[in-house]
């Protein structure tokens, strides 16, 4: 939700709002991290009732009396990230919008003062505190990779923007592996348009049951058309996909297929990506269709593991 309640004591102890944030936006990120990292917690109160007047065109009382400067909002978000991310702050470079605000030059001394005064934990602790999401749902993956179509030699490519998708879904296609995402043929793709990783919880609550585009909120989906949709981190039927292995041949499952539990597999049909009934291992001339290539370990995963090794007493219940 967009509303919260906070005690006066905690507000004063943690320094309240960052005085250099302007306009609207970003304070939610700051207050969340400020609370969790500095000794507080955020609780949901389902029984609480709070009135919020939503905007309605026919009700003048709900009309805004201010203008939102998008650059100020981006700057606020960057301040929150630079203030609390620590050595994970490099992550801002993965999002093109951040290049407009020169985030490295932002003065975040106020955050440093709060952190020193309250002995706040590092950002890696936040990832561990919510490890059911960041670990079990694959948001900090052990590796990212390309998904290569073996016959064509091309890679599965996402055609949407990085970060949170404004429409919640987008298209995928095959393009030459390593293609420049700035070329017109790649649409609005970002620089990691061909990098995927395992994501979303499986039926045991562990990682992973699907494939996510790196640095986005989008997962591979076969809900009707084969495309991407907002990831459901707890796992959702249309996003349950895995690459079959040679060990499964004894079960009649052909290797090298992006397979859904209901027996549908991703194929190239009329130069488009589609889903059709999977081939069985006993089928004549069956060949692997997809393979994982160019695996890389993300810097985020390395920093997270390093933090747990260097200060193990911090990462305990």
C-alpha positions in Angstrom: 0.0 0.0 0.0 0.9 3.6 -0.2 0.2 4.6 3.3 2.1 4.0 6.5 2.1 4.9 10.2 5.2 5.6 12.2 5.8 6.5 15.8 7.2 10.0 16.6 10.1 8.4 18.5 11.2 6.2 15.7 10.7 9.0 13.2 13.0 11.3 15.2 15.6 8.6 15.9 16.0 7.7 12.3 16.1 11.3 11.0 12.8 11.4 9.3 12.7 12.4 5.6 16.0 13.0 3.8 16.1 16.9 3.6 17.5 16.9 0.1 14.7 14.9 -1.5 12.4 17.1 -3.5 8.9 16.9 -5.1 7.5 13.4 -5.0 8.7 9.8 -4.9 11.7 7.9 -3.5 10.8 8.4 0.1 9.2 5.0 0.3 12.4 3.3 -0.7 14.4 5.4 1.8 12.0 4.8 4.7 11.8 1.1 4.1 15.6 0.6 4.0 16.1 3.1 6.8 13.7 1.1 9.0 14.9 -2.4 8.3 18.7 -1.7 8.2 18.7 0.5 11.3 16.9 -1.8 13.8 13.2 -1.4 13.1 10.7 -3.5 11.3 7.6 -2.9 9.1 4.4 -4.7 10.0 1.2 -5.2 8.1 -2.0 -4.5 10.0 -4.8 -6.0 8.0 -7.5 -4.8 10.5 -6.6 -1.2 10.1 -8.9 1.0 8.0 -7.4 4.1 6.4 -9.3 6.5 4.1 -7.5 7.6 1.0 -9.2 9.9 -1.5 -8.4 8.5 -5.0 -8.3 10.8 -8.0 -11.7 11.0 -9.9 -12.2 13.3 -12.9 -15.6 14.3 -11.8 -14.6 15.2 -8.2 -12.6 18.5 -7.9 -11.5 17.6 -4.4 -9.3 14.9 -5.7 -7.4 16.9 -8.3 -3.7 17.4 -7.7 -2.5 20.9 -7.0 1.1 20.2 -7.8 3.2 19.1 -10.8 5.6 16.1 -10.7 9.1 16.6 -12.0 10.2 13.1 -13.2 13.8 14.0 -12.9 13.4 15.0 -9.3 11.7 11.6 -8.7 14.6 9.8 -10.3 17.0 11.8 -8.2 15.1 10.9 -5.0 15.3 7.2 -5.8 19.0 7.5 -6.6 19.6 9.3 -3.3 17.9 6.4 -1.4 19.9 3.8 -3.3 23.2 5.6 -2.9 22.5 6.3 0.7 21.7 2.7 1.7 23.1 0.3 -1.0 26.7 0.5 0.1 28.9 -1.4 -2.3 25.9 -2.5 -4.3 25.4 1.1 -5.5 27.0 0.3 -8.8 23.6 -1.3 -9.7 22.3 2.1 -10.6 24.5 2.0 -13.8 22.3 -0.9 -15.0 19.3 1.4 -15.5 19.6 4.0 -18.3 17.3 6.6 -16.6 20.0 7.1 -13.9 22.4 8.6 -16.4 20.3 11.7 -16.5 20.9 12.7 -12.9 24.6 12.2 -12.3 24.0 10.1 -9.2 27.7 9.8 -8.3 27.7 13.5 -7.4 24.8 13.4 -5.0 25.6 14.4 -1.5 24.4 11.6 0.8 26.2 12.6 4.0 22.8 12.7 5.9 22.5 8.9 5.4 26.1 8.4 6.5 25.3 10.3 9.8 22.2 8.2 10.5 24.1 4.9 9.7 27.0 5.8 12.1 24.7 7.0 14.9 22.4 4.0 14.8 24.9 1.3 13.8 22.8 0.3 10.8 23.4 -3.0 9.1 24.8 -3.3 5.5 22.5 -3.7 2.5 23.6 -7.4 2.2 21.7 -8.0 5.4 18.5 -6.7 3.8 18.9 -9.3 1.0 19.4 -12.0 3.6 16.5 -10.8 5.7 14.3 -11.3 2.7 16.1 -14.3 1.3 12.8 -16.1 0.5 12.7 -13.5 -2.3 16.3 -12.7 -3.1 17.6 -16.2 -2.8 14.7 -18.6 -3.1 13.0 -16.6 -6.0 16.3 -16.0 -7.7 16.5 -12.2 -7.6 20.2 -12.5 -6.7 21.1 -15.4 -9.0 24.2 -17.5 -8.9 24.6 -17.0 -12.6 23.1 -15.3 -15.7 23.3 -16.8 -19.2 22.2 -16.8 -22.8 19.5 -19.2 -24.1 20.7 -20.2 -27.5 18.6 -21.8 -30.2 20.9 -24.5 -31.5 19.8 -24.9 -35.1 19.8 -21.1 -35.9 22.7 -20.3 -33.5 20.7 -17.2 -32.3 19.8 -16.2 -28.8 16.5 -15.6 -27.1 16.2 -11.8 -26.8 13.8 -9.7 -24.8 12.4 -6.6 -26.6 11.4 -4.5 -23.6 13.0 -2.0 -21.3 15.1 -2.6 -18.2 13.7 -2.3 -14.8 9.9 -2.2 -14.1 7.9 -2.6 -17.3 5.3 0.1 -17.6 2.9 -2.2 -19.5 3.8 -5.4 -17.5 4.5 -7.5 -20.6 6.6 -7.6 -23.8 7.7 -9.6 -26.8 10.7 -11.9 -27.3 12.5 -12.9 -30.5 15.7 -14.5 -31.7 18.7 -12.3 -32.7 22.4 -12.9 -33.2 24.1 -13.7 -29.9 25.9 -10.7 -28.6 23.9 -8.3 -30.8 24.1 -4.6 -29.9 20.9 -3.8 -28.0 21.1 -0.2 -29.2 20.3 -1.2 -32.8 16.8 -0.5 -34.1 16.2 -4.2 -34.7 16.4 -4.7 -30.9 13.5 -2.3 -30.2 13.6 -0.9 -26.7 15.9 -3.6 -25.4 18.5 -2.8 -22.8 22.1 -4.0 -22.7 21.1 -7.3 -20.9 18.4 -8.2 -23.4 19.9 -11.6 -24.0 20.8 -12.4 -20.4 18.5 -14.7 -18.4 18.6 -16.4 -15.1 16.6 -19.0 -13.2 13.9 -17.4 -11.0 10.7 -17.8 -9.0 10.1 -20.4 -6.3 9.3 -24.0 -7.0 6.6 -26.1 -5.2 9.0 -26.5 -2.3 9.5 -22.7 -1.9 13.0 -23.0 -3.3 14.7 -21.7 -6.4 13.8 -22.0 -9.2 10.9 -22.7 -11.5 11.2 -20.3 -14.4 13.4 -17.9 -16.4 13.7 -14.1 -15.8 15.3 -11.4 -17.9 18.3 -10.0 -16.0 17.6 -6.5 -14.5 13.9 -6.6 -15.3 10.7 -7.7 -13.6 9.9 -9.9 -16.6 9.7 -13.7 -16.8 9.3 -16.0 -19.8 5.6 -17.0 -20.1 3.4 -19.2 -22.3 0.1 -17.7 -21.3 -1.3 -17.8 -24.9 1.5 -16.2 -26.8 5.1 -16.9 -25.8 6.3 -13.6 -24.4 7.3 -12.1 -21.0 5.0 -11.1 -18.1 5.7 -9.7 -14.7 7.4 -12.4 -12.6 5.3 -14.1 -10.0 8.1 -14.9 -7.5 6.0 -17.6 -5.7 5.8 -19.4 -9.0 2.8 -19.4 -11.5 1.7 -22.0 -14.0 2.4 -20.0 -17.1 5.9 -19.3 -16.0 6.9 -22.9 -15.1 9.7 -23.7 -17.6 12.9 -25.6 -17.4 15.6 -26.9 -19.8 15.4 -30.7 -20.0 18.6 -32.7 -19.6 20.0 -35.9 -21.1 19.4 -37.7 -17.8 15.7 -37.5 -18.4 15.8 -39.6 -21.6 15.0 -42.7 -19.5 11.7 -41.1 -18.6 10.9 -40.5 -22.3 11.7 -36.8 -22.1 13.9 -35.5 -24.9 16.9 -33.3 -23.8 17.4 -29.7 -24.7 13.8 -28.6 -24.6 12.3 -25.6 -22.8 9.5 -27.6 -21.3 6.3 -26.7 -19.4 4.9 -29.2 -16.9 1.9 -29.7 -19.1 4.0 -31.1 -21.9 4.4 -28.0 -24.0 7.8 -26.9 -25.3 9.2 -23.7 -26.9 9.9 -24.1 -30.6 10.6 -21.9 -33.6 7.7 -22.0 -36.0 7.4 -19.7 -39.1 10.3 -17.7 -37.7 8.4 -17.0 -34.5 8.7 -18.4 -31.0 5.8 -20.7 -30.2 4.7 -23.5 -27.9 3.7 -26.9 -29.1 3.6 -30.5 -27.8 7.0 -31.6 -26.6 8.9 -34.3 -28.5 9.5 -37.5 -26.7 13.0 -39.1 -26.4 11.9 -42.0 -28.5 10.8 -39.8 -31.4 13.0 -40.3 -34.6 15.6 -37.7 -35.3 14.9 -35.8 -32.1 17.6 -33.3 -31.4 18.2 -30.7 -28.6 16.5 -27.4 -29.4 18.0 -25.0 -26.8 21.2 -24.8 -24.8 22.6 -22.5 -22.1 25.7 -20.5 -23.1 28.0 -17.7 -21.8 27.3 -18.2 -18.1 28.5 -15.4 -15.9 28.5 -14.9 -12.1 26.8 -11.5 -11.3 28.8 -9.1 -9.2 25.8 -8.8 -6.9 26.0 -12.5 -6.0 29.7 -12.3 -5.3 29.3 -9.3 -3.0 26.4 -11.0 -1.2 28.4 -14.2 -0.6 31.5 -12.2 0.4 29.4 -10.3 3.0 28.1 -13.5 4.6 31.6 -15.0 4.8 33.2 -11.8 6.3 30.6 -11.3 9.0 28.7 -14.6 9.6 27.4 -13.5 13.0 25.3 -10.8 11.3 23.4 -13.4 9.1 21.8 -15.5 11.8 18.2 -15.7 13.0 
